[in-house]
Amino acid sequence: MIVGIVGLGLIGGSLGLELRSQGYRVLGVSRQAATCERAMARGAVDGAAVDYGILASADLVFLCPPIGAIPATLTQLLPHLQPQAILTDVGSVKASIVEAIAPHWPRFIGGHPMAGTADQGIEAAHLGLFRDAPYILTPTATTPPDCVEAVAEVVQSLGSHLYTCSPTEHDQAVAAISHLPVFVSAALIASCDQEPNPKVRELAQQFASSGFRDTSRVGGGNPELGRMMAQYNATALGRSLRAYRDRLDHLITQLEQQNWDHLEAFLTATAAARPAYVAPHPPPSPPTDQPSPTGGSL
Amino acid sequence: MIVGIVGLGLIGGSLGLELRSQGYRVLGVSRQAATCERAMARGAVDGAAVDYGILASADLVFLCPPIGAIPATLTQLLPHLQPQAILTDVGSVKASIVEAIAPHWPRFIGGHPMAGTADQGIEAAHLGLFRDAPYILTPTATTPPDCVEAVAEVVQSLGSHLYTCSPTEHDQAVAAISHLPVFVSAALIASCDQEPNPKVRELAQQFASSGFRDTSRVGGGNPELGRMMAQYNATALGRSLRAYRDRLDHLITQLEQQNWDHLEAFLTATAAARPAYVAPHPPPSPPTDQPSPTGGSL
């Protein structure tokens, strides 16, 4: 099988390293000739070019550009693909991407490897990035089953834990545990920093300790990444933010009513609920719609 | 100077160890005879008893019981104190405590050492607990200056960084950076855990990673401690929660209006504001109302 990778950054480069190590032939495309050269030098691809024509023979293509660049990438890529080629992507939101791609290429299945590091780019690419990390595939009613099977087989060869769900379920789950925390945390920083009494704000800065540090961490992160979360997952994030505001309003009401027993019960429930989110997760059982890998079916 | 300590737990025991190491004579009171014995065995006190009469000779008494036990403690303690004795406490909220104590003992000054460990009790007490940690004193217009001076001198001998502010300023600052994060974080857990679609909730649990882990940490902590924050710092916490909700509502509005530039600017501002809260703080300059230690002024 020949695998194509469009976008040779951390994710694309790491995919190339893994797949080449397993004997796949890997061909890459980058906007930058220098990146193509570095990807070849690092052994992430067998060949790379700035021209999409290099992917004419690919059986499976991973789309790894920034989310905002996907429409432009598609326009350039699709004319070069052979009709049976399978297309997948690695974007961190799914409904909007699936809606943008599937009508133009029916043999597409959305994907999201939940792996990353603080470092970006081809130099950060490394073997093992996807090992034991969730990798979510989001087939729809119209996704051809052989496309699901083929991509699932490659994903499992990465050592990832494979999950399948609908694009909307993916986006809602990721909004709740990844995107919502960014905005919850940013609002915490903003509310402290807009304290009207300068003496209180100065004291707050001096007294802040590990509780504030942890709760504010993701709200002090990359603003462009936060903007992308909002822009590309707006529907699910809005749903999460409104549900969050309801919980917050409930807490404020209980505080104003001096309902201490209720507040303690609320905090007892959150302490009991948290471990299910932060404890190590067993690998998922194989989805029932997911056949065992059959080996080289493409 | 003879120092009394009521409550021989982590804070009271550690105070005793520090002050004895500097030559103060330290006398302790605990409700439990066994705790008195352990405090003596560990060298945290020169003497200890369950009877408050042991503190009849004390020049300075640290009140270190749980906040909720302070009124009952006062009733038992005050009849035994000599009239010139100075009283201070170590509670994590100040306005309600100062209001409860100062009318009954004018030679009182509220205090809050911002130090602690996960472990509690006399066995957890140790030298160095207060070193390089903030220690806040909250004098009011009626606090006798010699009481401020005497407690400040002892606090500085602990190696703490001394801050002075009003009880209300203390409570508002602590609400913002310590108590608010608990409720912001708990509401995050609750909103995820009350997800109406069970499939989405299950996926959220499986996909949650470091962002959710950090942002949810203090909301999954000790429910009794959270209740105490709400109960004893209700005014300041309510103020912080309402300011926080305003910021959150603002974010939701921007999201609904698809104002991506504004959201990015908001996140850029929070990323810029955060370091002032989490970077190491230089020790405070000596407060202008704070004389240099004069040594043995009591």
Interface residues (C-beta under 8 A of the other chain):
Chain A: M114 P134 I136 Y163 C165 E169 H170 Q172 A173 V174 A176 I177 S178 L180 P181 V182 F183 V184 S185 A186 A187 L188 I189 A190 S191 C192 D193 Q194 E195 N197 K199 V200 R201 L203 A204 Q205 Q206 F207 A208 S209 G211 F212 R213 D214 T215 S216 R217 V218 G219 G220 G221 N222 P223 E224 G226 R227 A230 Q231 A234 L237 G238 S240 L241 R242 A243 Y244 R245 D246 R247 L248 D249 L251 I252 L255 E256 Q258 W260 L263 E264 A265 F266 L267 T268 A269 T270 A271 A273 R274 P275 A276 Y277 V278 H281 P284
Chain B: M114 P134 I136 Y163 C165 E169 H170 Q172 A173 V174 A176 I177 S178 L180 P181 V182 F183 V184 S185 A186 A187 L188 I189 A190 S191 C192 D193 Q194 E195 N197 K199 V200 R201 L203 A204 Q205 Q206 F207 A208 S209 G211 F212 R213 D214 T215 S216 R217 V218 G219 G220 G221 N222 P223 E224 G226 R227 A230 Q231 A234 L237 G238 S240 L241 R242 A243 Y244 R245 D246 R247 L248 D249 L251 I252 L255 E256 Q258 W260 L263 E264 A265 F266 L267 T268 A269 T270 A271 A273 R274 P275 A276 Y277 V278 H281 P284
